[in-house]
Amino acid sequence: MSVGHVGTAIARSLELHDVPRIFQVPGESFLPVLDGLYESSIDTVVCRQEGGACYMAEAHGKATGQPGVAMVTRGPGAANAFVGIHTAWQDATPLVLFVGLVPTNDRDRESFQEFDIKAWFGTQAKRVYVLDDASRASRVVAEAFHLATQGRPGPVVIGLPEDVLHQEFTGDLCNPLPASHGAFSDADLDYLASELRTAEKPLIFAGGAHWSPETSAAVQKFAEQQQIPVVHDWRASDRTAFSSPANAGWLGYGRNDAAAELLCEADLVVELGAVLTDVPTDGYTLRQNLDAKNIVITTDTTLLGNSAAVSHHILASPQAFAQVTEELAKRIGSEERVTAGSEASTGTSDSTDAAISAAQHEWFTAAHRKHLAFSHVGKPEDWPATAKGTAHMAAIMAAIQEQAPHDALYTFGAGNHCLWAQRYLRTETYPSQLSVRNGSMGYSIPSAVAASLQFPERAVITIAGDGEYLMNGQELATAVQAGGAFLVVVMSNAEFGTIRTHQLNHYPKRVSGTQLANPDFAAAAVAFGAHGETVTSDQDATSAVKRALAAVREGKPALINVITDQALSIPTIRQNTEE
């Protein structure tokens, strides 16, 4: 049975991979693919800029574990999309980017919008395909999806020469190629059980890819039963529930000193899905001793980015680990270990061996206690004075903590405003935190669009800075058109705050090139078709959040523009050295 042209074959192949939607900015270079999508079950989300489209695809991949799909045109379109590719590469996110190319006869002639796709993307993608053989279209799609999810996930780019897309497809439609999650050998399980049984200060460092709600629940149950604190990688705080007694916070910029102490003092660290890169190790300064005992569980054979010693490497994903947690508990000695000295631990010698020492019990409980204390927003009387006509972000955080549903999903990009979201927003359900580990700005609105479309039943809340918001704030129009509803909180302090903070440290009283003059973000949101309002005092925060969440429940995006004091831009309040 004839499929038609290559563009239709690509659309049909995406359907075989259960792609729910693609994010694109249309271009004449891939018109046959758009034609193929015309009668497809796939939702085509029309975006306003290619960077926003690629960010949306990255957020979809991060939230679901399945490759997000973006489509852009050649030259300028590909250039704009590059930011999402870099994000997916550094964050190990599965993503497939389709890029329209010049016709094959126009190649290497400096034709209109021509560029070298392999030269551009070759260092930031797992592979770059150029579809020169029309009969291989479906196979290339299958290979790209497989490669994007296999091992350490990442972006794959497919170049689509315009003339090839118009050709008749004569090949076969290719079914998805399964990706391996690795496995635990008996020797791996015995080694891991032995090390966990004898450790008095064990720690799980969790993050990376290959997680699911079921994986998160199984890892959390295991950590709670074995009384092992879980400290999360930067921007990956949702691997265990915020309120779980195993949750010990997160590492990276703005982290609690107590979390860093856990990493340094642990006599055993199990790196689950993530490796100790520069950010969680405070720039290669934490846990760099070569005799540290670290067991790494990841599907990445290269251990890309790892900076710490490796005692044992198990080629398996967090999902594979979740499947062996019950067996691992048995090999440790008990499915539910008990604290030494309790009534339940006074049985046989085997039970005593399996019991958790009082030292480990204190290690476990103290870690969570310090995490909760660090994440407490405090009371208004404890907040420092703020300038007239401004509000504390703490007031907004407190209102969100009080009013957001238990399963709310939070997104944010990069900048000082993200420290508020990372520290105070309670991630109770996986996935519930989508952000960027490469420090890329402009992610907040696109990620909220993708999350709200994928999880329409959940409240999606994104935190943006005023500088970041205007990088992709136009995608609010995409949300309105596509039916995405979420709450945007814009922290308006009229500056690029992170850079100004560094500036004040290096060049006090010489602020240069960091100050902003902002539009009325609330009025602009209304113009887009969203609910919008401005908060200029702490007293307005609770009611503003209530109205905004009500609008979101009615299917309408909402934006709260919070006018804040530049001197109070981060949770750990810095002194304004200009005064």
N, C-alpha and C positions, 0 to 999 in steps of 0.2 A: 504494500500500500504506500503510495507516494505521500511524503510529508510536505513537499513543496520546496521553497527556497531554503537556504542555509539559516536565514533569520528565524524561520519557523522551527527548524530543527533545534536551534539553541533554546527557543522558548519551551519546546516540548521536553528538552533535556532538563531544563530547570524545574519543570513540573515533576519529572521523575525523581528529582532530588528534594521534593516537598518544600520548595522555596515558596513562602507565603507572599512575599512582596520584594520588589526591587526598587532601589532609590536611584533616580536618574535626572540628569539635565539633558534634554533632547539635542541631538546633533544630526546633521545630514549624513554623517559618515556611517551611522548604524540604523538607518531607516528600516531595512528589512527586519531587524530584531524588534523594533517597535511594532511593525506590522504583524510579526509572529505573536506578539503579546496581546494583540487586539482581541482575540477570542480566547485568550488563556485564562486559567483560573488564578493566575498570579496578579496581585494588585500592583499597579505601576504608580509609584509615588513620585509626583513631579516636584522637584526641588528647585530652589532659587539660585544655588551656586554649587559647583562641583565639590568644593571642600565640605559643604554641609551634607551633600549626598553621601560622600565617602565616610564621613563621621557617623552618619546614620547606619550605614552598613556595618561599620566597626562596632557600634553599640549593639546592634542586633546580634552579631557574632559573639560578643562578650556576654550578652544576657542569655543566649540560648545554647551556645556551644556549637551551633551550626553556622556555616559560612554566611555572613551577610553579603549581599550582592549589590554592587553599584555599577552604573553604566554612564560613561561620559564620552565626549567626542575628542578628537585628536588635538594636538598642540595645546592651546590655552586651556581646554577642558581637562586634559591630562595633568597639566601643571597645577591647576587648582586642586585636583584630587590627591596630589602627592602627600598633602598633610595627613590624610587619613591612612595612607599606606605606611608612612613612617610611624604613626601611632600603632597600627596593627602589628608592625614588625617589632617594635620595642615592647609592646604589651602582650605579644604572643596570642593574637586574636585571629581566628579564622575569617578570612575575607576573600572574595573573588571580585576583582575589578575588570570589567569589560571596557576596552578603549577602542573606539572607531579609528581606523587608520586611512591614509590615502590609498587609492587604488594601486595595485602592484606595479602597473606600468609607469606610475608617477614616482615610484620610490627612488631615492638617491638623486633626485633632480631639484631639490629645494623647492618642491611644490607647495601649494597653499597649506599652511598649518602642518607641514611635515616635521617629524622629529624621530629620533632613534629611540624606540620604546625600550629596547634592552639596555641601552646605555643609561637611560633615565632611571629605570626601575630595577635594574639588575642587582644593585647593592642593597635594596630594601624590600625585596620580595623573595619568596622561596623559589619561585620560578617565573619566568616570563615566556609565554607562548605567543607565537604569531601564526594565526590560522591561514596558512597558504594552501592547504589541501581541503577542499570543501567536504570531501567524504569523511574526514576525521573530526568534524565539528562536534558531534555528540561525545566522541571518545575524549576529546580535549577537555570538554566540560567535566566529564567524570573524573579525569585525572587531576584537574585543578581542584575540584572539591575534595578529593581524597588527600592530595598533598597539603591543602589548607588545614586539614584537621589531624593529619598523621604526625606523630612525634611531637616536637614543639610546634604548636599551631602558628599560623602566620598568613600573610597576604600572598595571593597568587594573581598574576595579571595576565589577561588574554587580549592580545591585539587582533582586531578584526578588520582586515583590508576591505574597503568598501565594495570592490568589485566581486570579491569572493562571497560576500553575504547575499548577493543577488543570484548566485548560481544555484542550480537545482541540487538538492541534497540527495546523493545516491548511496549513502552509507546506511548503517544500522543505528538505531537509538540505543545508547549504552546505559545499562542500569548502574546505580551507584556502586562504587568500589568500597568495601568495608575498611575502616581504619582500625588498627590494633591499639588496645589500651595496655598492652604488656601483661605481665603476670608475675606472681610470687612463687618461687620454687620452695620446696621444703627447707632447703638450706637458708634461704632468705628469711622465711618465717621463724625458723629456730634462732637465727642470729638476732633478729629484731626482738623476739620474745625475751631472749637472754639479756640483751642490753636494757630493755625496758624494765625487766624484773629487778635488776641490780641497781638501776639508777635511783638516786634519791632526789635529784632535781632535774627530771626530764622536762622537755619542752617540745611542743609541736609548732613549727613555723609554717603557716598555711598560706597558700595563694596560688597564682598561676591559673592554668587552663584545666580543662577536663573535669569540671565540677558540675553537679546537678543538684536539685533539691534533695533527692534521695541520698546522694553522696554526702552532702552537708549534714543531713540528719544522722547518718551512720557514723561519720567522723566525730560529730558532737557527742553522740551516745558513748562511743568508745573512750573519748577523752574524759568525759564525766565519770564513767565507771572506773577508769584507771587513774583518775585524779591527775591528769596531765594538763597543765595550762596550755592554751592555744594563743599564740601571738601571731598577728596577721601581717602579711606583706603590705606595703604602702598601697593605698587605694584598693584593698581587697579585704575589707573588714567584715564581709558578710558570709565568710565560710563557716563560722559558728554564730549562733544568735547572740545579739548584744547582751541579753539577759542571762545567757547560759553561765553556770558557775565555772565553766572551762574557759570562758572568754577573758583573755588577759590584755586586750587592746591591740595595738598595731605599732609597727616600726616605720621610720621614715620621717620626713619633714614635719615638724610640729608635734612629734610623738611625746609621750609621757616618759620621763626619766626612768620610771619603774619598769617600763617595757624594755628599755635598753639594758637595764640591770639584769632582767631575766635572761636575755640573750648571752650576756657575759658570764653569768654565774651558773648557767645550766651545765650539768655534767654530761648531758646527752641532748642533742638537738636533732629532731626528726624533721627534715625539710620536706614538706608534703606539697608537691605540685609547683613549688617555687624554690629558687636558690637565693643565697645571700649575695645580692649584688651591692653596688655602691650605696644606694639610697637606704635600705634597711640597716646597713652597717655604718651609717654616718660617714660616708666617704671613705670606705675601706679602713675604718679605725676600730670597729667592734668585731670581736671574735675572729681575729686574724692569726691567733696562735696556731702553729702548725700541728700541735698535738691535741687540739680540740676534737672531741668525738662528735661527728656529724654524720647522720645517715640520710642520704638523699634519695627520695622516691619521686622520680620524674621520668617521662618518656623521652626526654631529650638526651640523646647519646653524647652530645657535645658539651653538656652542662654550660651552655652559653651564658656568660655573665657571672658565673659563680666566682666568688672571691675567697671562700673559706675552705678549710681542710675538708676532705671527704674520706670518711672511714669506710663507707660501704655505699655503693650505688645500686639501687634496685630499679630496673627499667620497667616501671609501671606507673599508671596514672592514679590520681586520687580516686577515680571511679573503681579501678581495680583494687585499690587499698580498701575501699568501703566494702567490697565483696568478701574480704578475708578478715574483717575486724573480729567477728565472732570466733573464728578459728584461732586468731592471734591471741585473743583473751584467754582461750582455753590453754594455749601453750605457755602463756605467762603464769597461769596457775589457777585462775578463777575468772568466770565471766563477769562477776561483780566483786571486785576486790574491796576489802574493808580496811579500816584504819586500825593499825596495831594498838592493842589495849582495849578495844571495844569488846563487848560480849560476843559478837559474831566471830571474833578472831581468836578465841581461846580454845579452838577445837584441836584437830590433828596437826602434826608438824607440817603437813602439806598446806593446810590452811594458813598456818603462821607464816610459811615461806611466801605465800601469795599475798599476805596482808601488806597494806601500805603503811610505811613508817610514819611516825608522828611528824618527822621532819618534812616528809613529802606532803603530808596532809596540810601542814602550815604553808608550805611553798605554794600549794594549789589554791588554797582559800585566800591567802594574802594577795596573790596575783589578781584575782577577780575583784577583790575589795578595792585595790588601788586603781583598777580600771574604772570601776563605778565612780570613785571619788574624782578621778580626772575628768570624767564625762558629765559631772554635775554642773549645771549652768549657774547655780547659785541663786541668790535672792536679789531683788532690785537694790536693796539697801547696801549690798556688798559690791555693787558695780561702781566703778569710778565715775566722777562727774563727766557729763558729755556736753558739748557745746549747744547753745540754744538753737532750736530748729533741727536738731538731729536726734536719732534714736540709736540705742544699742542693738547690735546684732544679737546680743544675748537675749533681748526681749523677744525677738522673732524666733530664735531657737527654742526658747521656753514655750512659746505659743504652739510651735510645730510639735514639740514633744508631747504637749498636752492634747492636741487635736488630731494629729495624723493617725490614720488607721495602723493597726499592728503590723500589717503587711505592706506598708508604704515602701515605694522604691525611690531611691534618691540618686540623682546624677549631678555631676559638676565637672568643671574643666580644670583650669590651672590659675593660680593666683592666690593672694592672701585670703580672699573670701572663702576659698576651699577649706582652710583650716577650721572654720566654724562648722562646716558640713561634716568633715572627717571626724571631728572630735565629739560633736553633740547629737548628730542624727542617728537614731537607734535602728540599726540594721538587724531586723529580727528574722527575716525570711530570705533564703537564697533563691534568685538573685535580688539584692536590694541596694547595691552600690555599684554604679557605673561611673567610672572616671578614667583619667589618663595617667599612665605612669611615665610618660615621656614629657610631661609638663607642657602639653600643647593647649593653647588657648582657643576659644571658640567652640568648645565641645558641648557646652551645657545645653543649649537649645536643640541642636540636632539629636543628641542622645536622648533627650526627653521626648522628642517626636517619635523616635524608634521605639522607645520603651512603652509609650502610651498606646502605640498601634499594636504592639505585640501582647501587651497585658492590659487590655481596656478595662478589666475588672479591678485593677489596682490603682491606688492613688500614686501618681508620679509627681515628685517634687524636685525641681532643679534649682541649684544655687549658682548665680552668676555674678561676676563683678561688672562694674560699668564699662571697664575697658574690654573685658571678654565678651560681654553681651553684644556690643556693636560689631564684633567680628562675624557673627552668624545669626544675629537677631532677626534678620529677614526671614529665617526659616519658620518664624511664627506664622507667616502666611501659609507655609506648607502645612503646618499643623491644622490650621483652620480649614484649609481645602481638603485635607485627607481625613479629617475627623479625629485628630489627636487632641486629647484634653489633659492638661497638666498645670501645675502651679510653678511659676517662675518667681524667685526672689532675687531681685537685683540689689546688690550692695553698692550704693552710690556714694563713693567718697572722693570723686572727682580726681582720680589719679590711677596710674599703674602702680598699685601699692607694693607689690613684691620688689619691684626695681627701686622704688623710692626708699624702702627699708634698707636695701643694700647701699643705696646712695648715702643715706644718713650715717651708716656705719663707716663708710670710706671717706666721704666728703661732707662732713657736718656743715649745716647752714648754707649748702651750695646745691639746692634742688634745681635740676636742669633736665628738661625733656621728659618729664613724667606726669605733668599736670594736665587735666582734661576739663573741657567745657561740655557739659552733657545736655542733650535734649530732654524733654519731658517724657520719660520712658512710659509712664502710665497712660498718657494721652496717645502716644504712638501705639501702644498695645490695643487701645480702644479702636484706633483707626484700622488696625489689622483685623478686627472682629473679635478681640478677646476682652475679658474683664480687666480693668486696670485701675489702680489707686496708689497713692503715695503716702508713706508713713514718715512723719517728722518728729514723733515723740514715742516714748515707751508705752504710754497709755493707749496708743492707737493700735498696738501690735496684735493683741488678742482678737479684737473685732475684725481687723483687716484679714487675718488668716482665716477666720471663720467665714467671712464673705467669699474669699477667694476659693476655699475648698468647696463651698456650696456651688459656686459657678462650675468648678471642675466636675462635680458630681452630675451636673446638668449637661455635661458634654462640651463645655466651653473652656478654652485655655484662660488662665488668669495670671496677671502679673502684679506683684507688689514691689514698688520702687521705694527702697529704704534709704533715706538720706542719713548718712553716718558721718561721724567725726573722724578726720584723717588720723588723729592721734590714737584712735582706738580701733585700728583696722584688724588686729589679730587677737585671738583669745588670751594669749599671754601678753598683757598690755605693755607695749613699748613706751618709753618716754619720748616725748617730742623734743629732740635736741636742738630744734631751731629756736626755741623760746628761752 
